[in-house]
């Protein structure tokens, strides 16, 4: 079972059954389109990402020494730095 959309598309592209039944040219064309869609999807910032990280970056914009804020934030609301 594929673990991601990209893995599923790669599986389709390499599947001999579909390459034979749908023709290799169609499968190559279709998987190219799907990979392009995945690239566009992954390049978008989602509403969840805006909510999740806006608190972190809002604090960074207000203070010239942002690293101090990162060490004080809870990991649930912001990523932690090493």
C-alpha positions in Angstrom: 0.0 0.0 0.0 1.5 3.4 -0.9 2.3 5.8 1.9 1.9 9.0 -0.1 0.3 10.4 -3.2 3.6 10.4 -4.9 4.2 6.7 -4.1 0.8 5.9 -5.5 1.5 7.7 -8.7 4.9 6.0 -9.0 3.2 2.6 -8.4 0.8 3.3 -11.2 3.6 4.4 -13.6 5.5 1.2 -13.0 2.5 -1.2 -13.0 2.8 -3.5 -16.1 -1.0 -4.3 -16.0 -2.0 -0.6 -16.4 0.8 0.1 -18.8 -0.5 -2.7 -21.0 -4.3 -2.1 -20.7 -4.2 1.7 -20.7 -1.1 1.9 -22.9 2.2 3.2 -21.7 1.9 6.6 -23.4 -1.3 7.3 -21.5 0.1 6.2 -18.2 3.2 8.3 -18.7 1.0 11.3 -19.6 -1.4 10.8 -16.7 1.3 10.3 -14.1 3.2 13.3 -15.3 0.0 15.4 -14.8 -0.5 13.9 -11.3 3.1 14.6 -10.3 2.7 18.2 -11.5 -0.5 18.5 -9.4 1.3 17.1 -6.3 4.2 19.6 -6.8 1.6 22.4 -6.9 -0.2 21.0 -3.8 3.0 20.8 -1.8 4.1 24.3 -2.7 1.0 25.8 -1.2 0.8 27.0 2.4 -2.2 25.4 4.1 -4.6 27.0 6.6 -3.3 24.5 9.2 0.3 25.7 8.6 -0.9 29.3 8.9 -2.6 28.6 12.2 0.2 26.4 13.5 3.2 28.7 12.8 1.7 32.2 12.8 2.2 32.5 16.6 5.9 31.8 16.2 6.5 34.2 13.3 4.4 36.9 14.8 6.7 37.0 17.8 9.8 37.0 15.6 8.5 40.0 13.7 8.1 42.0 16.9 11.5 41.4 18.4 15.0 41.9 16.9 16.3 38.9 18.9 13.8 36.1 17.8 15.8 33.2 19.1 14.9 34.1 22.7 11.2 33.6 21.9 11.8 30.2 20.3 13.3 28.8 23.5 10.3 30.0 25.5 7.5 28.7 23.2 5.8 25.4 23.9 6.6 22.7 21.3 2.9 22.2 20.8 2.6 25.6 19.3 5.9 26.0 17.7 8.8 23.9 16.5 11.7 23.4 18.9 15.3 24.3 18.0 18.3 22.1 18.9 
